[in-house]
Amino acid sequence: MNIVNQTINLGGGKEISIETGKLAKQADGSVVVRMGDTMILATAVANVDVRDGVDFMPLTVDYREKFASTGKFPGGFLKREARPSDEEILTMRLVDRALRPLFPDDYHAETQVMLQLMSSDKENMPDALACLAASAALAVSDIPFNGPVSEVRIARKDGNFLVNPTFDELKGAELDMMVAGTLESIVMVEGEMDEVSEAEMLDAIKQAHAVIKVQCQMQLDLAAQVEKANPKREYCHETHNEELREKIHAFSYQRCYDIAKQGLADKHKRAELFGAVKEDFKATLSEEEITENGFLISAYFKAAQKEAVRRVVLDEKIRLDGRKTTEIRPIWSEVSYLPGYVHGSALFTRGETQSLTTLTLGSTQDVQRKDGALAEDDLDFLLHYNFPPFSTGEARMKFSVSRREVGHGNLALRALKPMIPGKPENPYTIRLVSEILESNGSSSMATVCAGTLALLDGGVKMKRPVSGIAMGLITDNAGKYAVLSDILGDEDHLGDMDFKVTGTEKGITACQMDIKIDGLDYNMLEQALNQAKDGRMHILGEMMKTISAPREDYKPHVPRIENISVPEDCIGGIIGKGGETIQTIQSETNTTIGIGDPEDGMANVEIFAEDGEGMKEALKRINLIAYPPVAEVGETYAGKVKNIVAFGAFLEILPGTDALLHISEIAHERVEKVEDYIKQGEVFDVKVIGKDPKNGKLKISRRALLPKPEAKSQPQPEEN
């Protein structure tokens, strides 16, 4: 075995090592990346042959966290790893978005990068190492790749930057970002922040890039020692016809330029006009030429169309829908659109993008319970994003939630989460669902805006409202560029950047950036951030015209929640033997009761009720158990018969307080058999008539509360 190792020091006692040559040697490239006792095995394999008609990069990135890595069994009946969790999918997307732009444009072989968390110390976060591992596997392979690329997590806590923080170090951080880049530039950014400024975010990216450069050089040094990686394999995945390319460009470029210059707002009309140009060109060819060159005709026409649209923006300052570079599409919104039992709803429309978002408020019983190799926390704020085919006018099969839907939903969740107050200001578990009804760019940002409106409509006391915007970029080789606010779907596809920024009037709460070109000047990035701030403020202003503050109260059909703190030693009494007490309270009061983990000798009890009377009764019963009153001599209490014995019955007159009702105190008359007068479970009033001075046991009487029977009249003697 030719085992090769490279190690770098991140400072603070943190080291990253990469090893190749020991594991998975039949893969085109394989490495083990280690930080502490967290280890990721990464493999890269690419087919030699290419499928016919493929004009894109068929890249698959798969990341899995093995349960054995943390000494756990998988859940479920089969007890084996199943479909990927949302956290695994999000890590796959982070790696995919960093790798994909760096493969050669003309490389179309199916390529698979697999990442497996094989060992975890539950301290170092594996997602921060995944992209480094993936790129290193490609670097030591013969697969063509314009890397290396690497990724780091950058956090800021108490004003200090932390690179690849541990799970504990990340707690309480005001900034948490994943940044990917090459030696020369940044290619991907994603993260959440606690209302940081644009300058602070830019500073964090620069700090991250300094470490990324070290990790990229580490990969180059590693690959230089691997024979297979030098040189990369030769390939020929595209056969071109330069004469046809020039012919299509000459025929269609100016026509596409003129269409783009019209500034048509309707994307379907634009598509129809562009399609007509392509059909007009095909009409100049014979059927044989079309059959032979159909694949190339589409590719060359797309290239001519893309060039024309980009030149119109750069030279004429006109966008596809006629807007200026800083202009936002028309916005309208509505709240309480859905009647009935919906807890809150909002309809947000910007141009041809529309989200209908619903709000549901639940109890602690509705939290999402995590059961992953690493993820064990319970989530009390959920946001689900749905993107049906009809939103883009398409008819296609939809079997399950896509990776894209998971990613867009997570971005919107991270944007809103910092503005959701904790308990007691917000006692509920929150679920937002964004249904995208129309889409032409920035549907995730429409979800952020609609989510804010739905929360306000539902009475959730947000700290501040959040809006979001997607920014684009178009550049040329001469250094000319244009930063575009609120991009269309076509501008995303034809442009060089998709940069989503969300925030409040005070600062940024989340971001996601993908770069499709080599090199992004920090001046461009700064302009994009400042332009995004102006756009966010405009959008926020339009939203506030619909609703500017949370409603004073929740909707009528929203269940109510009350929280009370009880001493830790009272929990057993509230639950009861085998859960009998708490189940009885829930059943008889129509409530749901949850008990939190004790802290400092106290535990939180949450009562979730559909009506006020049930809430009142449940609170009363729990308070009686947690803070029981002391029975006083001379007072009357409602006693429940718990047990009948030959000499009387034991009654519970207060929660946790039992007393003996002696057979002589049941009735005024002589009682021969207790069961003839009282039944098990019966409730009736009794009076405390005394207390045994020796043992403090209470003496109770039912007889004392019963009316005395009238004295029987004596029969008079008969007169003689």
C-alpha positions in Angstrom: 0.0 0.0 0.0 1.2 3.5 -0.8 -0.3 5.4 2.1 0.0 9.2 1.9 -0.9 11.7 4.7 -1.2 15.4 5.0 -2.0 17.4 8.2 -2.7 21.0 8.9 -3.2 22.9 12.2 -6.2 25.2 12.6 -5.0 26.5 15.9 -6.7 26.1 19.2 -5.6 22.5 19.4 -7.5 21.6 16.2 -5.9 19.5 13.5 -7.2 18.1 10.2 -5.5 15.1 8.5 -6.2 13.5 5.2 -5.1 10.0 4.3 -5.3 8.1 1.1 -4.1 4.7 -0.1 -5.4 2.5 2.7 -9.2 2.3 2.2 -11.5 1.8 -0.9 -8.7 1.5 -3.4 -10.9 0.3 -6.3 -12.6 3.7 -6.3 -11.1 6.3 -8.7 -10.2 8.3 -5.6 -10.7 7.8 -1.9 -9.6 9.6 1.3 -10.2 9.6 5.0 -10.5 13.0 6.6 -10.1 13.2 10.3 -10.5 15.9 12.9 -10.3 14.7 16.5 -12.0 11.3 16.5 -14.5 12.4 13.7 -13.7 10.6 10.5 -15.2 10.8 7.0 -14.6 8.3 4.2 -15.0 10.0 0.9 -14.9 8.2 -2.5 -15.1 9.4 -6.1 -16.0 7.3 -9.1 -16.7 8.4 -12.7 -17.8 6.4 -15.7 -15.5 6.3 -18.7 -18.4 6.2 -21.2 -21.0 8.9 -21.6 -24.7 8.3 -22.3 -26.0 9.6 -25.6 -27.6 13.0 -25.6 -26.2 14.1 -22.3 -25.2 17.8 -22.3 -24.8 18.3 -18.6 -22.8 17.1 -15.7 -24.6 14.1 -14.1 -23.1 14.5 -10.6 -24.4 12.7 -7.6 -23.3 13.6 -4.1 -24.4 11.3 -1.2 -23.6 11.9 2.4 -24.6 9.4 5.2 -24.1 9.4 8.9 -23.6 5.8 10.1 -25.3 5.1 13.4 -22.4 3.0 14.4 -20.2 6.1 14.3 -21.9 7.3 17.6 -22.5 3.8 19.0 -26.3 3.8 18.3 -28.8 1.5 16.8 -31.0 2.9 14.0 -34.7 3.3 14.9 -37.6 1.5 13.2 -38.4 -2.2 12.7 -35.5 -3.0 10.4 -32.8 -1.4 12.6 -30.7 -0.3 9.6 -30.0 3.1 8.0 -32.9 4.1 5.7 -33.7 7.2 3.7 -31.4 10.2 4.4 -32.4 12.7 7.1 -33.0 16.3 6.3 -29.6 17.1 7.9 -27.8 14.6 5.6 -29.7 16.0 2.6 -28.6 19.6 3.5 -25.0 18.5 3.7 -25.3 16.8 0.3 -26.5 20.1 -1.1 -23.7 22.1 0.4 -21.1 19.8 -1.1 -22.8 19.5 -4.5 -23.1 23.3 -4.9 -19.4 23.7 -4.2 -18.2 21.0 -6.5 -20.5 21.3 -9.5 -19.3 24.6 -10.9 -15.7 23.3 -10.9 -16.0 20.4 -13.4 -15.1 21.2 -17.0 -18.1 22.5 -19.0 -17.6 19.8 -21.6 -17.2 16.9 -19.1 -20.4 14.8 -19.0 -19.4 11.4 -17.5 -21.7 10.2 -14.7 -19.8 11.0 -11.5 -20.6 9.8 -8.0 -19.1 11.2 -4.8 -20.0 9.3 -1.6 -19.3 10.5 1.9 -19.8 8.4 5.0 -19.3 9.4 8.6 -17.6 6.4 10.0 -16.6 7.7 13.4 -17.8 10.6 15.5 -16.5 12.1 18.8 -19.8 14.0 19.1 -17.6 17.1 19.4 -16.4 18.1 16.0 -19.1 18.8 13.4 -18.7 16.5 10.4 -20.6 18.7 7.9 -17.7 21.2 8.0 -15.4 18.5 6.8 -17.6 17.0 4.1 -16.6 19.3 1.2 -12.9 19.0 2.0 -13.2 15.2 1.9 -15.1 15.2 -1.4 -12.7 17.5 -3.1 -9.7 15.6 -1.8 -11.2 12.3 -3.2 -11.4 14.0 -6.6 -7.9 15.5 -6.2 -6.3 12.1 -5.7 -8.3 10.6 -8.6 -7.8 10.9 -12.3 -11.3 12.5 -12.7 -11.0 15.9 -14.5 -11.8 18.6 -11.9 -10.8 22.3 -11.8 -10.4 22.2 -8.0 -9.4 21.8 -5.4 -12.2 23.4 -3.4 -12.8 23.3 0.4 -15.3 24.4 2.9 -15.2 25.7 6.5 -17.7 26.7 9.1 -17.1 30.2 10.4 -18.8 31.3 13.5 -18.6 34.5 15.6 -19.2 34.4 19.3 -18.6 37.2 21.7 -17.0 39.2 18.9 -14.4 36.5 18.1 -14.3 34.3 14.9 -14.2 30.5 15.3 -13.2 28.2 12.5 -14.8 24.8 12.5 -16.3 25.3 16.0 -17.3 22.3 18.0 -21.0 21.6 18.9 -20.5 23.3 22.2 -18.6 26.3 20.8 -21.3 27.0 18.3 -24.0 27.4 21.0 -24.9 31.0 21.4 -23.0 32.2 18.3 -24.4 35.3 16.6 -23.2 34.1 13.2 -22.9 30.6 11.7 -21.9 30.3 8.1 -20.6 27.6 5.8 -18.2 29.1 3.2 -16.7 27.2 0.2 -14.0 28.4 -2.1 -10.9 27.7 -4.1 -7.5 29.2 -3.9 -8.6 32.2 -5.9 -12.3 32.8 -5.0 -15.5 32.0 -3.1 -17.9 29.7 -4.8 -20.6 29.1 -2.1 -21.9 30.6 1.1 -24.8 29.6 3.4 -25.6 30.5 6.9 -27.7 32.1 9.6 -27.0 35.2 11.7 -28.5 37.3 14.5 -29.1 40.5 12.5 -25.5 41.1 11.6 -24.5 43.9 9.2 -23.3 43.5 5.6 -19.8 44.5 6.6 -19.7 41.9 9.4 -20.9 39.2 7.0 -18.2 40.2 4.4 -15.6 40.1 7.1 -16.6 36.6 8.1 -16.3 35.4 4.5 -12.8 36.8 4.2 -11.8 35.1 7.5 -13.1 31.8 6.2 -11.4 32.2 2.8 -8.0 32.5 4.5 -8.4 29.0 6.0 -9.9 27.6 2.8 -6.7 28.5 0.9 -4.7 26.5 3.4 -7.0 23.5 3.0 -6.8 23.7 -0.9 -3.0 23.8 -0.8 -3.1 20.8 1.5 -5.0 18.9 -1.2 -2.6 19.9 -3.9 0.3 18.6 -1.8 -1.5 15.4 -1.2 -2.4 14.8 -4.9 1.2 15.5 -5.9 2.2 12.4 -4.1 -0.4 10.2 -5.8 0.7 8.7 -9.1 -2.9 8.1 -10.4 -3.8 11.8 -10.0 -1.1 13.0 -12.4 -2.2 13.5 -15.1 -6.0 13.5 -15.2 -7.7 11.2 -17.6 -8.3 12.3 -21.2 -11.9 12.5 -22.5 -13.9 13.7 -25.4 -17.6 14.1 -24.5 -18.6 16.7 -27.1 -18.2 16.6 -30.9 -18.7 20.0 -32.3 -19.6 21.4 -35.7 -18.1 24.9 -35.8 -19.8 25.7 -39.1 -23.2 24.9 -37.6 -22.4 26.9 -34.5 -21.5 30.0 -36.5 -24.6 29.6 -38.7 -26.9 29.4 -35.7 -25.3 32.4 -34.0 -25.5 34.5 -37.2 -29.2 33.6 -37.6 -30.4 33.8 -34.0 -28.2 36.2 -32.0 -29.7 39.5 -33.1 -33.3 38.1 -33.1 -32.8 36.9 -29.5 -31.2 40.3 -28.6 -34.2 42.1 -30.0 -36.6 39.9 -28.0 -34.7 40.4 -24.8 -34.6 44.2 -25.4 -38.4 44.3 -25.5 -38.6 43.7 -21.8 -41.6 41.4 -21.7 -42.9 40.7 -18.2 -44.7 37.4 -19.2 -42.2 34.5 -19.2 -44.4 32.3 -21.2 -44.6 34.9 -24.0 -40.8 35.3 -23.9 -40.3 31.6 -24.2 -42.7 31.4 -27.1 -40.8 34.1 -29.0 -37.4 32.6 -28.3 -38.8 29.2 -29.3 -40.1 30.6 -32.6 -36.6 31.8 -33.5 -35.3 28.3 -33.0 -38.0 26.8 -35.1 -37.4 29.4 -37.9 -33.8 28.3 -38.0 -34.7 24.6 -38.1 -37.0 25.4 -41.1 -33.9 26.3 -43.0 -32.5 22.8 -42.6 -33.4 19.5 -44.1 -35.0 16.7 -42.1 -31.8 14.8 -42.4 -29.7 17.7 -41.0 -32.1 18.1 -38.1 -32.0 14.4 -37.2 -28.2 14.3 -37.4 -27.6 17.6 -35.5 -30.6 17.9 -33.2 -28.5 17.8 -30.0 -26.1 20.4 -31.3 -28.8 22.7 -32.6 -30.3 23.0 -29.1 -27.0 23.5 -27.4 -25.8 26.2 -29.9 -29.1 28.0 -29.8 -29.1 28.1 -26.0 -25.6 29.5 -26.2 -26.6 32.3 -28.6 -29.7 33.1 -26.6 -27.7 33.3 -23.4 -25.1 35.6 -24.9 -27.8 37.9 -26.4 -29.7 38.2 -23.1 -26.5 38.9 -21.1 -25.3 41.6 -23.6 -28.7 43.4 -23.4 -28.3 43.6 -19.7 -24.7 44.8 -19.8 -25.0 47.1 -22.8 -28.6 48.4 -22.7 -29.2 48.1 -18.9 -32.5 46.3 -19.8 -33.5 43.1 -18.1 -35.7 40.4 -19.6 -38.8 41.8 -18.1 -37.9 45.4 -18.7 -36.8 46.3 -15.2 -33.8 48.3 -14.2 -31.0 46.4 -12.4 -32.1 47.6 -9.0 -35.9 47.4 -9.6 -38.1 45.0 -7.6 -41.1 43.4 -9.3 -44.7 44.5 -8.3 -45.7 43.1 -4.9 -49.1 42.5 -3.4 -50.0 40.5 -0.3 -53.0 39.4 1.8 -53.5 37.9 5.2 -56.2 35.8 6.7 -56.9 34.5 3.2 -57.9 31.1 4.5 -61.0 31.0 6.8 -62.1 28.2 9.2 -59.7 26.6 11.6 -56.4 27.8 10.0 -54.4 29.5 12.7 -52.9 32.1 10.3 -52.4 32.5 6.6 -50.8 34.8 4.1 -50.6 35.2 0.3 -47.5 36.9 -1.0 -47.0 37.6 -4.7 -44.0 39.2 -6.3 -44.2 39.4 -10.1 -44.9 35.8 -11.3 -43.8 34.2 -8.0 -46.5 33.4 -5.4 -46.6 31.7 -2.0 -49.6 30.7 0.1 -48.3 30.0 3.6 -50.2 28.6 6.5 -49.5 28.7 10.2 -50.3 26.0 12.7 -49.7 26.4 16.5 -49.3 23.2 18.6 -48.1 22.0 21.9 -44.8 20.4 23.0 -46.3 17.1 22.0 -46.0 18.4 18.3 -42.3 19.0 18.3 -40.3 17.1 15.7 -38.3 14.5 17.5 -34.9 13.8 15.9 -33.4 10.3 15.9 -30.2 10.4 13.9 -26.7 9.4 14.4 -25.9 12.9 15.7 -29.2 14.8 15.7 -31.1 14.3 18.9 -32.7 17.6 19.6 -36.4 18.4 19.4 -37.5 21.1 16.9 -40.3 23.4 18.0 -40.2 25.5 14.8 -40.9 23.7 11.5 -41.1 25.2 8.0 -42.0 23.0 5.1 -41.7 24.2 1.5 -43.7 22.5 -1.4 -43.0 23.1 -5.0 -45.7 21.4 -7.2 -45.2 21.1 -10.9 -48.2 23.3 -11.8 -46.3 26.3 -10.2 -44.2 26.5 -13.4 -47.0 25.3 -15.8 -45.6 21.8 -16.0 -47.1 18.3 -15.8 -44.7 15.8 -14.3 -44.6 13.1 -11.7 -43.9 14.0 -8.1 -43.2 11.1 -5.8 -41.6 12.6 -2.7 -40.1 15.7 -1.2 -37.1 16.7 -3.3 -33.7 17.8 -2.1 -34.4 21.2 -3.4 -37.6 21.5 -1.4 -35.7 20.5 1.8 -33.0 23.0 1.1 -35.3 25.9 0.3 -37.5 25.2 3.3 -34.4 25.1 5.5 -33.2 28.5 4.2 -36.5 30.1 5.0 -36.6 28.5 8.4 -33.1 29.9 9.2 -34.2 33.3 8.0 -37.2 33.4 10.4 -35.9 31.4 13.4 -33.9 34.2 15.0 -37.0 36.4 15.2 -39.2 33.8 16.9 -39.3 34.5 20.7 -38.8 31.7 23.2 -41.0 30.9 26.1 -43.0 32.4 27.7 -43.5 35.0 24.9 -44.2 32.1 22.5 -45.4 29.0 24.2 -46.3 27.2 21.0 -44.7 24.7 18.6 -44.9 26.4 15.3 -45.3 24.9 11.8 -45.3 27.0 8.6 -46.1 25.4 5.3 -45.3 27.3 2.1 -47.3 26.2 -1.0 -45.6 27.7 -4.1 -48.5 28.4 -6.5 -46.5 30.3 -9.1 -42.8 30.4 -9.6 -40.5 32.6 -11.7 -37.5 33.0 -9.4 -36.9 33.6 -5.7 -39.7 31.3 -4.4 -37.7 30.7 -1.2 -37.6 34.4 -0.6 -41.3 34.6 -1.2 -41.7 31.9 1.4 -39.7 34.1 3.9 -42.0 37.0 3.2 -45.2 35.0 3.3 -44.0 33.2 6.5 -43.5 36.6 8.2 -47.0 37.7 7.3 -48.6 34.4 8.4 -46.8 34.6 11.7 -48.1 38.2 12.3 -51.6 37.2 11.1 -51.6 34.4 13.7 -50.6 36.6 16.6 -47.1 35.3 17.1 -45.1 38.0 18.8 -42.1 38.2 16.4 -39.2 40.3 17.5 -39.1 42.0 14.0 -40.5 41.1 10.6 -38.2 39.5 8.0 -38.0 39.9 4.3 -35.8 38.3 1.6 -34.4 38.9 -1.8 -32.5 37.0 -4.4 -29.6 38.8 -6.2 -28.0 38.0 -9.5 -24.8 38.9 -11.4 -23.9 39.1 -15.1 -20.2 39.6 -16.1 -18.1 39.5 -19.2 -14.5 38.9 -20.0 -13.7 42.6 -20.2 -14.6 43.2 -16.5 -18.0 44.7 -17.2 -20.7 43.5 -14.8 -24.2 44.2 -13.5 -25.7 43.2 -10.1 -29.4 42.4 -10.5 -32.0 42.8 -7.7 -34.9 40.3 -7.4 -33.8 37.9 -10.2 -36.2 36.0 -12.5 -35.8 32.3 -13.0 -34.2 32.9 -16.4 -31.8 35.4 -14.9 -30.8 32.7 -12.4 -30.3 30.2 -15.2 -28.4 32.6 -17.5 -26.5 34.5 -14.9 -23.4 34.0 -12.9 -24.7 34.2 -9.3 -27.7 33.4 -7.2 -27.3 35.2 -3.9 -30.3 35.1 -1.5 -30.2 37.5 1.5 -32.8 37.7 4.3 -33.1 40.1 7.2 -34.8 42.7 9.3 -34.4 46.4 9.4 -31.6 45.9 11.8 -29.5 43.3 9.9 -29.1 40.0 8.1 -30.6 36.8 9.4 -29.7 34.3 6.7 -28.0 34.0 3.3 -27.3 31.5 0.5 -24.9 32.2 -2.4 -23.9 30.1 -5.4 -21.3 31.3 -7.9 -21.1 29.9 -11.4 -17.9 31.6 -12.5 -14.3 31.5 -11.5 -13.6 34.4 -9.2 -15.9 36.8 -7.5 -14.4 40.2 -6.7 -15.1 41.3 -3.1 -16.2 44.7 -4.5 -18.9 42.9 -6.5 -19.9 41.0 -3.3 -20.1 44.2 -1.3 -22.2 45.9 -4.0 -24.5 42.9 -4.1 -25.0 43.0 -0.3 -25.7 46.7 -0.2 -28.0 46.5 -3.1 -29.8 43.6 -1.5 -30.3 45.7 1.7 -32.1 48.4 -0.3 -34.2 45.7 -2.0 -35.1 44.0 1.3 -36.2 47.3 2.8 -38.4 48.0 -0.1 -40.0 44.6 0.1 -40.5 44.9 3.8 -42.2 48.3 3.3 -44.7 46.7 0.9 -45.4 43.9 3.4 -46.0 46.2 6.2 -48.8 47.9 4.2 -50.7 44.6 4.7 -49.9 44.0 8.4 -47.3 45.8 10.4 -47.5 44.1 13.8 -48.7 40.8 15.3 -52.4 40.6 16.0 -53.3 41.3 19.7 -54.6 37.8 20.2 -54.5 34.4 18.5 -57.4 33.3 16.2 -60.5 31.9 18.0 -59.8 28.3 17.0 -56.2 28.4 18.3 -55.8 26.1 21.4 -54.6 27.9 24.5 -51.4 27.0 26.4 -50.6 27.7 30.0 -47.2 27.0 31.6 -46.7 26.6 35.3 -43.5 25.7 37.3 -43.8 23.0 39.9 -41.2 21.6 42.4 -39.3 18.6 41.0 -40.5 16.3 43.8 -44.1 16.9 42.7 -43.7 15.4 39.2 -44.3 11.9 40.5 -47.6 13.0 42.1 -48.8 14.7 38.9 -48.0 11.7 36.8 -49.3 9.1 39.3 -48.8 5.4 39.4 -48.4 4.1 35.9 -49.4 7.6 34.6 -52.9 7.2 36.0 -53.2 10.7 37.5 -52.0 12.7 34.4 -54.1 10.5 32.1 -57.2 11.0 34.2 -56.7 14.8 34.2 -56.2 14.9 30.5 -59.2 12.7 29.8 -61.6 14.5 32.2 -60.5 18.1 31.2 -59.9 17.4 27.4 -56.4 18.8 27.7 -52.8 17.7 26.7 -50.2 18.0 29.4 -46.5 17.9 28.9 -43.8 18.0 31.6 -40.3 19.4 30.8 -37.0 18.3 32.3 -36.3 19.8 35.7 -33.9 22.6 36.1 -32.7 24.0 39.4 -35.3 21.9 41.3 -38.2 23.1 39.2 -40.0 21.6 36.2 -42.2 23.3 33.6 -45.7 21.8 33.1 -47.4 22.8 29.8 -51.2 22.5 29.6 -52.7 22.6 26.0 -56.5 23.0 26.0 -59.2 23.4 23.4 -61.5 25.4 25.8 -61.2 27.7 28.8 -63.1 25.5 31.2 -60.9 22.5 30.6 -57.8 24.7 31.0 -59.1 26.1 34.3 -59.9 22.7 35.7 -56.6 21.1 34.7 -54.7 24.1 36.2 -56.6 23.7 39.4 -55.9 20.0 39.7 -52.2 20.3 39.0 -51.8 23.2 41.4 -53.6 21.2 44.1 -51.0 18.4 43.6 -48.0 20.7 43.3 -49.0 23.1 46.0 -51.5 21.1 48.2 -53.5 23.1 50.8 -53.4 21.9 54.4 -56.6 20.3 55.7 -58.0 22.3 58.6 -60.2 21.1 61.4 -63.7 22.3 61.0 -63.5 22.7 57.2 -65.5 20.7 54.7 -63.9 19.0 51.7 -65.0 16.8 48.8 -63.7 13.4 49.5 -63.3 10.5 47.0 -63.6 7.0 48.2 -60.4 5.2 47.4 -60.8 2.0 49.5 -63.5 0.4 51.6 -62.7 -1.7 54.7 -64.8 -3.4 57.3 -64.4 -0.5 59.8 -65.0 2.3 57.4 -63.4 3.8 54.2 -60.3 5.7 53.2 -61.1 9.0 51.3 -58.8 11.4 49.5 -59.9 14.8 50.7 -57.1 16.7 49.0 -54.5 15.7 46.5 -52.1 13.5 48.4 -54.1 13.7 51.6 -56.1 10.7 52.7 -58.2 10.3 55.9 -60.2 7.5 57.4 -64.0 7.8 57.6 -64.8 5.5 60.5 -68.0 3.4 60.2 -69.5 5.3 63.1 -69.2 8.6 61.2 -71.0 7.5 58.0 -74.6 8.0 59.2 -76.6 8.9 62.2 -78.0 5.4 62.4 -76.0 2.3 63.2 -74.2 1.1 60.1 -73.8 -2.7 59.8 -72.2 -2.8 56.4 -70.2 0.1 54.8 -71.0 -0.9 51.2 -74.7 -0.3 51.9 -74.0 3.4 52.3 -71.1 4.3 50.1 -69.4 3.0 46.9 -65.9 2.8 45.6 -65.0 6.0 43.7 -68.0 7.9 45.1 -67.4 11.6 45.9 -69.2 13.4 48.7 -68.5 16.1 51.3 -66.9 15.3 54.6 -66.0 17.5 57.6 -62.6 17.4 59.4 -63.7 16.9 63.0 -60.3 16.4 64.6 -56.7 15.3 64.4 -54.9 12.6 66.3 -52.3 14.4 68.5 -50.0 11.4 68.4 -49.7 10.8 64.6 -51.4 13.8 63.1 -54.0 11.6 61.3 -57.2 13.4 60.4 -60.6 12.4 61.6 -63.4 13.0 59.2 -67.2 12.7 59.4 -70.0 12.4 56.9 -72.5 12.2 59.6 -71.7 15.7 60.8 -73.0 17.2 57.6 -76.2 15.1 57.4 -79.4 16.5 58.9 -80.2 14.9 62.2 -83.3 12.7 62.0 -86.4 13.8 63.9 -86.9 12.2 67.2 -89.7 9.6 67.1 -92.8 10.6 69.1 -93.5 8.2 72.1 -96.9 6.5 71.9 -99.5 7.9 74.4 -101.2 5.5 76.9 -104.9 5.0 76.2 -107.3 6.7 78.6 -109.5 4.4 80.6 
